Amino acid sequence: MPQDPSVPAHNCPRAPKPPRIYQRSIEKLTRVVQGDCGRTLHFTIPRSTKSRRSNVSFIDVENVPAEARDATWREAWFEVEKVEGHPWNFWRAVRQVEPHNARA
């Protein structure tokens, strides 16, 4: 079927692409809370970088499953993904898993 010449081809609607996943691993998440009220600020996972500026990476509360945000644990094992993002990539926790003995 021929296209309408009045509509440029580059204006065709497209389905949004899912974000690209660069890395997956099993990591121990540590909850960082605010003082005595116990409000979760963010989560961390151990990372070693060449710059040595920080030995952890941060995971925002919104990037952790809802049931894990309200839990009372201090550390737990999760499957995490490094996801393409703009202006920078970010880590997200996918699901809680059993302890990973190789990194204990």
N, C-alpha and C positions, 0 to 999 in steps of 0.2 A: 504494500500500500504506500503510495507516495506521501511524503511529508508536506505539510502546508508551508509554502515558501515564505510566508509572512512571519513564521515562528522560527527563530534561529535554532539550530540543532543543539547548541550548548545550553539551552534553557530547558531541556527535558528534565522532568523531576526524577530524582534518583532516591533509592532507599539509603538511609544513613548507614555507614559502615560501622561495625563494632570496633571498639578500640583494639589496637594491636597489643598483644601480650609478649613482652620481651623475655621474661624469665619467670619460672615457677619453682618453688621450693617449700620445704617444711621448716618452719622457724618457731622459736620460742618467743611469744609476744609477752612483753612486760607492760602492765597497766601503770600509767602515771596519773596520780590523783591529786586533787587540791586539798591540802591540809586535812582538817578534821571532818569536813562535810562529806568527803569521799566522792566528790564529783570527778568523773573521768575527764582528764584534759586531752590525752592522746595515748598512743601505744608506741613502743619502740621494739625494734628487732636488732640483734647484733650484726654489725657490718664492719668490714675492714676496708678502708679506702687508701689510695696512694697518698692523698693529701694529709692524712692523719688529723684532720680538723675535728672529726667526730668518729667515734667507734660504734655509733648506732645510726639507724635510719628511723624515720618517724612515720607512723601511720595515723591519719586523721580519724577521729571517732566515726565520722560518716562512712568511712571505708572499711568498717568492721561489721559483721552480721549483727542484726538488732539484738538477738538473744545473748550475744557476748558482751554487748555494751552494758547491760544491766546486771551481769554476773558479779560475784564477789571475789573471784580469784585474783591473785596478784600476777601469776605467770601461767601461761597455758600454751600448748602447741597448736599451730594453725598452718594450713596450706595458704601461702601468700603468692601474689603475682605482682610483677613490676609491669605497669600498664602505660601505654602511650598516652600522654596528656599534653595540653598546651597551656601555659608556656613551658612546662617541664613534665617529665614522667613522674609517676607516683606509685607507691605500694598500696595494695589492698589485701585484706584478709578474706579468703573465700569461705573456709569452713574450719571448724575445730576438729582436730584429729588426735589419735592416741599419741602418747609420748614417743619421740623418735630416739631410740637408744644410741644411735651412732654419734649424736651430738650432745648427749647428756652430760 
